[in-house]
Amino acid sequence: MAQLIQVTPRGLYCPQGNFYVDPWGETETAIITHAHSDHARFGSQHYFASVNSLPILQHRLPQAPHLHPLEYGERRQFGDVIVSLHPAGHILGSAQVRIEAEGEVWVVTGDYKRCDDPSCEPFEIVPSDVLITEATFGAPVYQWQAGDQTVAEIFQWWSDNRDQGITSLLFCYALGKAQRILAELTRFTDEPVYTHGAVETLTNIYRKAGIEMLPTIPTTDLAKNHSYAGALVLAPPSAHRSVWMKRFKNISTGFASGWMRVRGHRRRRGYQRGFVLSDHADWPSLLRTVRECGAQKIYVTHGYKDLLARYLSHEGMEAHSLDTLFTGDEMEAEVRM
């Protein structure tokens, strides 16, 4: 049968269903894997996304004309195909897109991870004939420890700084990463955390969805001479070295990202501490996912797509790299605020 998904100048297109997955141009119908702005962009007439993703999309795309919620596993007819969304484990409401026609199944994973995360729905294996997988961290060097272990390191850093009256200024992506840290920290403390306005807005959406996190205090509610001595403050990378930072006196800076697995990234970005915490699958999880879904053909996109495709081919699988507009998380600091 014809390709269920084609790469076009506007993104991944399903001609039999007449829709795009995470389009980067103007379209009639978009199926959105998640609300990060490199996947959810303005310009479509109709947006279909998971129920939990919709409030975030409403915040990020306030001018979008029509937003349609889908429950996980709900089957919806689009033209000649059946579409359903399944948890991707990336951030709250993130989804894989399952597309079925004439007995053949394609799955577009979007961004995903396999490890435990108390702030979002866990990843679900979706059997498929053809898999389109991300490879943001598709290299053997990228292997993660459990998130609670990394957040234990963050808590220890915060505690050591608190004993010295130092403000712990932790930079992390405002959507997904910040809320994961706040949720993981409930294992260690109930102390409030201060937040940049961009973090606070999205954290409130998570709270309304029932995600348990530490209490937060937005810095925008406080006087500029407020003392943050010994506190933990969460902020997006865009705030690093900005005017906003002038309110803090004696600080230690950290960055939470999968890129911190390679020390050179921390030095280049100018942070004092790096914490390896990613919302993407690491190398073992990528290989595990490909094997468990049972796909006969794999397309690899984002990040280390060529490396992963070559490795899978060497292992006897039919694998190809797939070029898309975005090529991985080298854009994280700009798009994931």
C-alpha positions in Angstrom: 0.0 0.0 0.0 1.0 3.6 -0.3 3.1 5.3 2.4 0.9 6.2 5.3 3.2 9.1 6.3 5.1 11.3 3.8 7.6 14.1 4.5 6.5 17.3 3.0 7.6 21.0 3.2 4.9 21.5 5.9 5.8 18.4 7.9 4.8 14.7 8.3 1.6 14.2 6.2 -0.9 11.4 6.1 -2.6 11.7 2.6 -5.2 8.9 3.4 -6.3 10.9 6.4 -5.5 14.4 5.2 -3.8 15.5 8.4 -0.3 16.4 9.5 1.6 15.3 12.6 3.2 18.2 14.4 3.2 20.4 11.2 5.6 23.3 10.9 3.5 25.1 8.2 -0.1 26.1 7.8 -2.5 23.2 7.6 -6.2 22.3 7.9 -5.8 19.5 10.4 -2.9 18.9 12.9 -2.4 16.0 15.2 -0.1 17.2 18.0 2.2 14.9 20.0 2.8 17.4 22.8 2.8 21.0 23.6 6.5 21.9 23.3 6.8 24.7 20.8 8.9 22.8 18.3 6.0 20.4 17.9 2.9 22.6 18.5 3.0 25.6 16.2 0.4 28.1 15.3 -1.1 28.0 11.8 -3.5 25.1 11.6 -7.3 25.3 11.7 -8.0 22.2 13.7 -5.7 20.7 16.4 -6.2 17.3 17.9 -4.3 16.4 21.0 -4.6 14.4 24.2 -6.9 15.6 26.9 -4.1 16.5 29.3 -2.2 18.3 26.6 -5.1 20.6 25.7 -4.8 23.1 28.6 -1.1 23.6 27.8 -1.9 24.1 24.1 -4.6 26.6 25.0 -2.0 28.6 26.9 0.6 28.4 24.2 -1.6 28.8 21.2 -4.3 31.2 22.5 -5.3 32.2 19.0 -5.7 28.6 17.7 -9.3 28.4 16.3 -10.3 24.8 17.1 -8.8 22.5 19.7 -10.1 19.0 19.9 -9.3 16.6 22.9 -8.7 12.9 22.4 -8.5 10.4 25.2 -5.6 8.0 25.2 -6.7 4.9 23.2 -9.7 6.6 21.7 -10.1 5.6 18.0 -10.9 8.4 15.6 -11.6 8.1 11.9 -9.7 10.5 9.6 -10.5 9.8 6.0 -9.5 6.2 5.3 -7.4 5.8 8.4 -8.0 5.2 12.1 -6.0 7.3 14.5 -5.4 6.9 18.3 -3.1 8.6 20.8 -1.0 6.7 23.3 1.2 7.9 26.2 4.7 8.9 25.3 6.1 9.6 28.8 7.8 12.8 27.7 5.7 15.6 29.4 2.2 15.9 30.7 -0.2 14.9 27.9 2.5 13.8 25.5 1.4 11.2 22.9 2.5 8.8 20.3 0.3 8.8 17.2 -0.9 5.4 16.0 -2.2 5.3 12.4 -3.9 2.3 10.9 -5.2 1.5 7.4 -5.9 -1.8 5.6 -4.3 -3.8 8.5 -1.0 -1.8 8.5 0.0 0.2 11.5 2.4 3.2 11.7 3.4 4.9 14.9 4.9 8.3 15.2 6.5 8.5 18.7 7.1 12.2 18.9 9.4 12.8 21.8 9.4 10.1 24.5 11.1 8.6 27.5 10.9 5.2 29.2 11.9 6.0 32.8 9.6 6.8 35.7 8.3 10.3 36.0 5.7 11.3 38.6 4.7 14.4 36.6 3.3 12.6 33.5 1.7 9.5 32.1 4.1 6.5 31.6 5.2 5.4 28.1 3.1 2.7 26.5 4.5 0.2 24.0 2.4 0.4 20.8 3.0 -2.6 18.4 3.6 -1.3 14.9 4.7 -2.3 11.4 6.5 1.0 10.8 7.9 3.1 13.6 9.0 6.7 13.3 11.2 7.3 16.4 13.1 10.3 17.7 16.9 10.0 18.4 17.6 13.2 20.3 20.1 11.3 22.5 20.7 8.4 20.1 24.3 7.8 21.0 25.8 5.2 23.4 27.3 7.9 25.7 23.7 9.0 26.6 22.5 6.7 29.4 20.5 7.9 32.3 20.3 7.0 36.0 16.8 7.0 37.6 15.3 10.5 37.9 14.9 10.2 41.7 18.6 9.7 42.0 19.4 12.8 40.0 16.9 14.8 41.9 18.5 13.5 45.2 21.7 15.1 43.9 19.8 18.4 43.2 18.4 18.3 46.8 21.8 17.7 48.3 23.3 20.6 46.3 20.4 22.8 47.5 20.9 21.6 51.1 24.6 22.3 51.0 24.0 25.8 49.6 21.3 26.5 52.1 23.7 25.8 55.0 26.0 28.5 53.6 23.2 31.0 52.8 23.7 30.6 49.0 20.8 30.8 46.6 20.5 27.7 44.4 19.5 28.9 40.9 18.5 25.9 38.8 17.8 26.4 35.1 15.6 23.9 33.4 13.0 23.9 30.7 9.8 25.6 31.9 7.5 22.9 30.4 8.0 19.4 31.7 11.4 19.5 33.3 10.6 22.0 36.0 7.4 20.2 37.0 9.2 16.9 37.0 11.8 18.3 39.4 9.1 19.8 41.7 7.3 16.4 41.7 10.4 14.4 42.4 11.4 16.7 45.2 8.3 15.8 47.2 10.3 12.6 48.2 12.8 14.8 50.1 11.1 17.9 51.4 7.9 20.0 51.6 9.8 23.3 51.5 8.5 25.9 48.9 10.5 26.6 45.8 10.7 30.0 44.1 9.9 30.2 40.4 10.4 32.4 37.4 7.1 33.5 35.9 7.4 31.3 32.9 7.8 28.2 35.1 5.0 29.3 37.5 2.4 29.6 34.8 2.9 26.1 33.4 3.3 24.6 36.9 -0.2 25.9 37.7 -1.6 24.0 34.7 0.1 20.8 36.1 -1.5 21.4 39.5 -4.9 21.7 38.0 -4.3 18.3 36.3 -3.7 16.8 39.7 0.1 16.5 39.6 1.5 16.6 43.2 4.5 19.0 43.4 6.2 21.2 46.0 4.6 24.5 46.8 5.9 27.4 44.7 6.3 31.1 45.1 6.7 33.2 41.9 9.5 35.8 42.1 7.2 38.2 40.3 5.1 38.4 43.5 8.0 39.6 45.6 10.0 42.8 46.1 13.2 43.1 44.2 15.1 43.3 47.5 13.6 40.1 48.8 16.2 37.7 50.3 16.5 34.3 48.6 19.4 33.2 50.8 19.3 29.4 51.0 16.4 29.0 48.6 16.0 27.0 45.5 14.8 28.9 42.4 13.7 27.4 39.1 14.1 29.3 35.9 14.2 28.7 32.1 17.5 28.8 30.3 16.5 32.1 28.7 16.8 33.8 32.1 20.5 32.8 32.5 22.6 36.0 32.6 19.5 38.1 32.1 18.4 41.3 34.0 16.1 39.0 36.0 19.1 37.5 37.7 20.2 40.8 39.3 17.7 40.2 42.2 19.9 37.4 43.5 23.0 38.1 45.4 25.1 35.1 46.4 24.2 32.3 44.0 25.2 28.9 42.7 23.9 28.0 39.2 23.0 24.6 37.9 21.4 23.2 34.7 19.2 20.1 34.5 19.4 18.5 31.1 20.4 15.3 29.3 23.2 17.3 27.7 24.9 17.5 31.1 26.0 13.9 30.5 28.9 15.5 28.5 30.8 17.9 30.7 31.8 20.2 27.8 28.1 21.2 27.4 28.1 22.6 31.0 31.3 24.5 30.5 30.1 26.1 27.3 26.8 27.1 28.8 28.5 28.7 31.8 26.8 26.8 34.7 28.6 25.8 37.9 26.7 22.5 38.2 25.2 20.1 35.8 22.5 17.5 36.6 21.8 14.8 34.1 18.0 14.8 33.8 16.3 14.3 30.4 12.8 14.0 29.2 14.0 12.0 26.2 14.8 8.3 25.8 18.5 7.4 26.3 20.4 5.0 24.1 19.3 1.7 25.8 15.7 2.9 25.9 15.7 3.7 22.1 17.0 0.3 21.3 14.5 -1.4 23.7 11.6 0.5 22.2 12.5 -0.4 18.6 12.7 -4.1 19.6 9.6 -4.2 21.7 7.3 -2.5 19.2 8.1 -5.2 16.6 8.3 -2.8 13.6 9.6 -4.2 10.3 10.7 -0.8 9.2 12.1 2.1 11.3 12.5 5.8 10.4 14.7 7.8 12.7 14.4 11.5 13.2 15.9 14.3 15.3 19.3 14.4 16.9 21.6 11.4 16.2 19.3 10.0 13.6 22.1 8.8 11.2 24.0 7.1 14.0 21.0 5.2 15.3 19.8 4.3 11.8 23.2 2.9 10.9 23.3 0.9 14.2 19.9 -0.6 13.6 20.8 -1.5 10.0 23.9 -3.2 11.3 21.7 -5.2 13.6 19.7 -6.5 10.6 16.8 -4.1 10.7 15.5 -2.0 7.9 16.2 1.5 9.2 16.4 4.9 7.5 17.1 8.4 8.8 14.4 10.9 8.2 15.0 14.7 7.7 12.6 17.0 9.4 12.7 20.7 10.2 13.9 20.2 13.7 17.0 18.1 14.3 17.0 17.6 18.0 17.5 19.4 21.3 20.3 21.8 20.2 17.2 24.1 20.0 16.0 23.3 23.6 17.1 26.5 25.2 15.3 28.6 22.6 12.0 26.6 22.1 11.2 25.0 25.4 10.6 27.9 27.6 
